[in-house]
Amino acid sequence: SLLETISKLGLQKSSVLQYMTTVIQPLLEKGIVEYSIVHTVILEYLTIADKTSASDVIRQLIPHLTQGSSVVDGDELSGVAEVPTKSKAKKKRSSEPLLIRIMQTREGLKIGLACLKHGSAKDRKKIIKSLKGQNMKLALGDYGCLFLACLLSIVDDTKLVTKVVIDELTKQLKELIFDKNGRRPLLQLLHPLCSRYLTPTDLICLKYSVPSLVSKDEASESATKVNLDSKLDDVADKEPGGSEDTLVASDSKKDPFKRRQELLVKSELFEVLIETCIENVGELLRTNFGKDVLYEVAVGGKNSFLEGVTDRIHVLHNAIACDAARPRTDDGDEHAFDNYHSSRTIRRMILDCPAFAATLWKTALEGKCKLYADGFSSMVVGAYLESPDSMVKDLAKSELQLLIDGGILKPQEHKAEEEKSAMECSSDESSELSDTDTGYHAKKAYKDLKSGKLVARFGTDRFRCPFCPEKKKLDYRYRELVQHVIVMGASKRPWKVRANHRALAKHLETDHTDAPGSSSMPLRQAEALYLSKIKRSQAGARSTCKPGR
């Protein structure tokens, strides 16, 4: 960084600041501020700039960001005449506000946040008005969604935000809810700075501010919070959300709680959210990203601050319970208690929302708990005994105790696993499950293989892995596929990969005993041989690193 370079070379900060000003000023005057390298230079400059210099840079940046300023390309910089065939593309691109175009990188996001947080209220109005018709593009981007989340958290003029931003997002709410990035502005309103939905890197970006434009008390608090970001995983079970006050602009006066209520309730966004969730409840429950919005709406947001705002929440609770009350079928649709995502979402709702727990018990579970005493569904049933609410415990205690005494329901410590799973920021492939859960998925995959839903054999000695369709090598002999199964089933692979290949291993060993080479070496013996070979090679690598060897 620039500060490290100054320290290492023993330079004077004032001299460096003066020199960098002479470099940056022409760029700002000419409007050459679209490029990532320029953003990096400006951000480094802001780390050493005094209050006056930093304010001046931001004041000059805002007009460029809010207008569709012309794009300066390599031809123009070198003095070469512009190629006529490129003029249409340039004209189309330059009509889009520069603020939208720079939201492709983390540096561009920080430039936008610096202008949003440290500009005046008048500047923020300009920025918001420039977003008209562009909000969906921002919301679906990796960094644009974070910019919108910050905007919704710090701008006091909620009428303007509702008119320009909220109304546009409401028209395409379903697309937002199911999108990895699109849901984040909505989740920021429902549960600000929640580490379940934002990575530590995202949280640090959202809390970015220019050092010289933040008061000493605020800077100290911000530094403390940045240090705490590295420990988010440890404290998530105690306080999964951060303080929204860390995003407030320097001249913001409105209470964050009141701002969120105005944006959600007065704008009728919350009503539309509930109706969208009711209409798509089954799909939302079973999808990786949709389940988070459904959960927050069902429990009324952080600390249930929206509870009692509308009676439609109870209709949503009933819709979820009715989906869970449907009997299990063999047509391919997973039951709500058996699906990985929905079982965990329903479990969280039982623990955090007593009203929902009571509705679910009466509609789907009362007198039927024996059917759901194993697999993922046992986590749902067991949540009633772990609930912090005594009334919820009393609902299920007598029926569940009989199952426990009879050895049908095995009480397990699911809570730690659930917290860990929730902290993995919606990364399904990287989630680590218990052996029981992995085994359950393997059984389901094996059932699909045995029934012919998934096909592995295409000839006498011609096989394919149905779980790795994108591999360059598609066709395997039996022994080659056995080797592939062993490698992909290694312990460092994602849980789903391990479970799928465990199922394929069983399928090969049990259902394809007539394949050439199947009797030469049992699969388990081959796996043991492979693992011992790996251990020997690792031990040999360690021994060569010892002194004197």
N, C-alpha and C positions, 0 to 999 in steps of 0.2 A: 504494500500500500504506500501511498504518498507519505504518510506520517512516518512509516518505518524507514523509507528512503532518506527522508530529512534527518532522522536520528542517526542512521548508519553513516551518512556522509558528513555529518556535522554542519548542515546548511542552516542558514537563517530563514525562519518561517516567513518573515516579512518580505525577503527578497524573492523567495519562491512564489509567494502570493502575487507580488507585483509582476513577475515574469508571466505567470499563468494567466493573469488578467489580460495581458497584451495578446495572448494566444486565443483566449476564449471570446473576447469582445468582438473581433471581426466575424467569428462564427455566428454569434447571436445577432449581429447587425444584418448579416446576409441571410439569416434564417436557415443556415446549414445545421440543423439540429435533429435530423431524422435518424442518423446513423448510431449504431450501438457504441462505436468507439468514442463518439462525441459524448454520449451519455456517461460513459465510464470516466472520461476526463472531467466532466462537470461535477459528477458525484465526488470524485477525489478532491476537486477544488473546494467543494462545499465543506469538506472535513476540516479545512484550515482557514476558510474564509471568516472574516469578522461579520458582525451582524449587518452592517451597511452593505458590504460586498455581496453577501448571500441574498439579502433582500432584493438587491439590484438585479442579480442574475435571474431570480424567480420572476420578478416583475417583467423582465424582457422575454422570458420563456413563454409565459401564459398566452400572449397574443399569437405566437407561432403555433401553439398546441391547439388552440380553439378555432383556427382557420385552416382551410384547405390550401396551405401554402404550396408553392411550386416545388417540385423535387429537383435538387441539384445533383446531376449524375456525373460520371467520370468524364464524359465528352465535354460538358459545360465547363468543368473545372480546368480542363486542359486547353480550353479555347477552341476545340474542334467543333465545327458546325453540327447542329442536331440533325440526326437522320430522320427524314420525313416520315418513314414507315412507323416510327416509334411514337409519333405525336399523339395518336389516339389513345394509346395505352397510358401515356403520361398524363393526358388530360383527364382520363377516367380516374386514375389513381389520385391525382391531386385534388379532386373534388371531395375526397374523404378527409375529415379532420385529422391532423397530424397526431393528435392524442390517441386515435384508434390505431394508427399504423405503428406507433412505438410500443404498443402493448404486446410485443412478440418476445420480449426479453425481460429478465428480472431488473436490469438496469433501467429500461424504459419505464417499468412499473414504478420504480423508486423516484424517477424524475416526475412522473405524474402525481405520485403521492406527496412529494415535496411541494408541488404547486398547489395541490388541493388543501393541504394542511396549513401551509404558511402564507398562502395568498389571502387577500381580504375577502369579506363576505361578497363584495361585488365581483371579485375575480371568480369565486366559486360559482356564482350565478352564470357567468360567461361559460365556464367549463361545462356546467350541467346543460345549458341550452345547446351547446355544440354537440351533445350526445343524442339529440333528437333523431330517431330513426336508426341509431347505431347501437342501441343497448343490447339487443340480442347477440350481435356479433361480439360485443365485449363480454357478455355473460358466459358465452360458450368457449371463450379462450382461457388458456392456462393462467395468464396473468391479468387479463381483463376482468375476470370474475372477482379477483381480489381487489382490484380498483373499485369496482361497483360496491363490494362489501364495505370497503372503507368509506365510500361516499355516503352510503345509507347510514353509517354510524356517526358521522361528524357534521353533516350539513343541517343547520337549524331551520331552514326554509322548507318545511315538509310539504307545503302546498305545491311548490315548484317541483320538488323531487317526485311527488305523486303524479303530477301532470306529465312530466317528461319521461321519468324512469319507470315508476310503478305501473302506470296504466299500460305502457308498452309491454312490460314483462307479463302482466296479467293475461294479455291476449294469447300468449303462447306458453302458458303455465305448465301444461303437461310435458312439453319438450324439455323445459328447464328441470322439472322434478326428476326426470329419468336420466339427465345428463350429469356426468361426473363433475364438471365445472359449473354448469348452469344452476345446480341446486345450492351452491355456496352462498350467493347473496341472500337467498331465502333462509338458509340455516343461520346466517349471521343475524338476521332479524329475530329469528325464533330463539336462538341460543348463541349469543355473541362470543367470539373467540374461543369456541369449544375445541379442545385438542382431540376430540373424537373425529372431527371433520376437517381440521387444518393441521398440516404437518408443522413441526417446530420451525422449519425454514419459512413456511407461509406466515406463521405468527410473527417471526422476526421482521419479515418484509412489511407486514401490516403496521408494525410499530415503528417503522423507519421515520426519522425526523432529522432535520439539519441541526447539528449541535449548537451553533451560535444563535439559533432562533428559538431555542427552548430554554426556559428559565432553569437556574441551577437545581432547584428542588425537583422539577420535572425530569431533568437530565439524570439526576441521581436515581430517581424512581425507575426511569426507563432502563438505565444500566443494570439495576437490580433485577428487573423483569427479564432482560435478555439473558442474564446469568442463570435465571431460574428456568429458562426455556430448555436447557440441557437436561433438566430434571423433571420434565413434564410427565414422562412415563411413570415416575415414582409417585407423583401426587395426583394423578388423574382420578384415582378412586375416591380421593377426598374432595377435589374441586376440579371437575372436568372442564370448566369454562374459565376464561380469563376475565379481567376487568375491562369493560368497554371504555372506561375513562382514559385508558392509555392511548386511545385513538383520537380523542377529542382535539379539535383544532384550537389554536392559541386564543382565538376570540369567540369560541363557541360558548353559549350561555344556557342552552336548553338541557334539561335533565335527560340523560340517555334513556331512562325507562319511559318517560313521556314521549320522547321522539319515536321509539319503537312502537308504542301504542298507536300513535297518530298514523304511522306508515302502514301498520297492519290492520287496524280496526277502522279508522276513519276512512281510509281508502277502499275499504271492503275487500282488501286482498286476502285477509284471513278467511272470510266467508267463501271466497272462490277457491281457496286452498282446500278447505274442508270438503266442498262439493267435488272437487277434482279427486281427492283422496277416496271419497265414498264410491265414485264411479269406477275407479281403477284399483280398488283395495286388494284384490287377489294378486294382480301383477306387481303392485308396489311392495307387498309383503315379501315376495319371492325374488326381488332384484337387489343387486348389491348396493346401488345408489338410491333407488326410490324408497327403500325401507327407512332411511334416516329421516327424510322429510315426514313420512307417515308417522314415525314415532314422535317427533317433536310436536306435530299438530295434535296428535291424540292425547299427549300429556299436558298440552297447553304451553309449551315452550319452557324456557329456563325458569325454575322455581314455580312452575304452573301459573305464570303471570297472566295468562289468557283464560284461565279457568273461570267459568261463569259468564264470559263475554257473550256466548251464544249457546243455545240448547242443541245445536247441530253437532257438537262434539259427541254427545250421547248417541246420536244416530251413527256417527263414525265408529264408536265403540261397538255398537250392535252389528254393524256391517262386518267388522273384523271377526267378531264372535261367530256370526253366521257362516263366514267362510271357514272358520276352524271347526264348526259343527258338522260340516259335510262328511259323510262316511268315506273311508279310504277306498280307492278303486285301483284297478290294474291297467287303466287306460293311458298311463304315462304321466298324468298330472300328480305331482307330489302333494300330499296332505300338508296343511299349514304347520302341523307339529313335527313333520318329518323333514321338511326342507331346511337346509342349513341356515339361510338368512331369516326366514320367517320364524323359525323356532326361537332364535335368539332375540329377535325383535319383540315377539310376544312375551317372552320371559322378562325382558326389560320393562315392558309396560306393566306387567303384573307387579313387579317390585316397586315401580315408581308411581303408579296410578291406581289407588284402591278402587275408584269407581269403575275403571275398566276391568280390574280383577274380579269384581263382583258380577259384572255383566257376562264375562267369559265363563265363569263358574256355572251360572244358572243356565246359560245357553248351550255350552259345549262339553262341560266336564262333569257336572254333578251326576254321580252314579255310573260314570264311564271311565274312571281313572285307570282301571285295570287294563284297558285297551292301549293306554299310552304310558306304560310303565317301563319301556325300554327304548334304547336309541336316543335320538335328539328329543323326542317327545317327553322323555323322563325329566329333561331339564325344565320343560314348561310346567309339568305337574309339581316337581320339587320346589319351584319358585314360591308356591303358596306357603310352604313351611319356612322359607327364608325371608318372607315379607316382613318389613319393619312395622307394618300395621297389624295390630292384634285382631281386628275384625276380619281381615283377610285370612289370617292363620286359622281362626275359629271356623271359617267356612269349610275348610278342607281337612282339618286336623283329624276328625274321626274316621273319615273314609281312607285317608292316606296312611294313617297309623295301622289300620288293618292290613294294608298291602305290605307295609314294612315288616310287621310282625310275621306275615306269611312268607316273607322272603321274595315277594314278587317285585317290589320296588326297593331298589338299593340306594339309600341316601348317599349322594356324592357331593364333594366340594366343587360345585360348578362355578362359584362366584368368581374365583381368581381367574379361571380360564375365560369367563365371559368378559371380564374387565380387560384382559390382555387382548382378546379378539377385537374388542371395540376400539382399542388404541392403535390398531394397525391401519387406520385411515383408509378403510374401504379397499384394501388390497387383498382381494380374495385369493390370488395365487400364492401370496407370501404368508398366509395365515398358517400357524402351527396348531394342530389339533391334538387331542389326546389319542392314545392308541385305540380306545373304544370308538371314537368318532371316525377315525381313519378306517377302521375295520368295517364300520357300518357302510361307508361309501364304497369300499371294496366289494362288499356283498351285493350292493345295488348294481355296480358295474359288471360283476360276474353274472348276475341274473340277465342283464342285457346281452352279454356275450352268448350265454347258453340258449337264450330264446331266439337268437338270430337277429336281434335288433342291431347289434354291432357284429360285423363279420371280420374274422381274422384269417381264415383259410380260403384260398382261391384255386387250389390245385393239390396234387399229391404231395409235393414238397415246395409249395409256393404260398408264403404267408405274408401278411401285412399287419403293421401295428395300427389298429383303429384309433389310437390316442395320439399318434404323431403323424398326421397327414401332410405336414409341411416339410418333413425331412427329405433330403436329397435322395437318400436310399429308401425306396418304397417297398421293393420285393425282398423277402428274406427266405432262406432255407430254415428248416425247423431249428437247427442248432444255432444259427445266426440270430434268430428271433429270441431264443432262450438267453443268449448273451446280452442282447439289447434290453430284455426285461430285467435282467440282473443289474445292469448298469443304471437304468432309469429308476430302479427301486432302491437306489442307494439312499442313505439316511439324510444327506444334505439336499435332496430334491424337495420341491414344494409338496405339501401333504397330498394334494389331489393327484399329482403325478405318481407319487408312491402308491396311493390306493388303487389307481387305475391299472398300474403295471403289476401290482400284487394280484389283482383279479385276473389279468391276462395270463400270469404265471400259473394260476390254478386251472384256468381254462385249458392251457396247453398240456398240463400234466394229467388232467382228468379226462378231457374230452377228445384228445388227439393222440391217443396212444398208438394209433396205427401209422403215424407219420414216420418216414425214414429218419433214423437217428434218435428217435424218442427213447429207445431202450438202452442207448450206449451209456448214459449217465443220468441218474435222477436229478431233477431240477434243483432240489434242495442241496444235494451234494455239490453240484456245480456252483451254486451261490456261495456255499461255505468255502469252497476252494478259491473263488474270486475274492472274497472278503479277506481270507488269510493272506492271499498274495498282496493285497493292498496294504495290510498291516505290516507285512515284511518289508515292503518297499519304503513305507513311512519310517519304520525303525532304522532301516539302512541309511535313509537320508539324515536322520537325527545323529546317528553314530559318526557320519563323516564330518559333522560340524563340531565334534568335540576336539579340544586342544590335543595335539600329539598324535592324532589319527591321520 
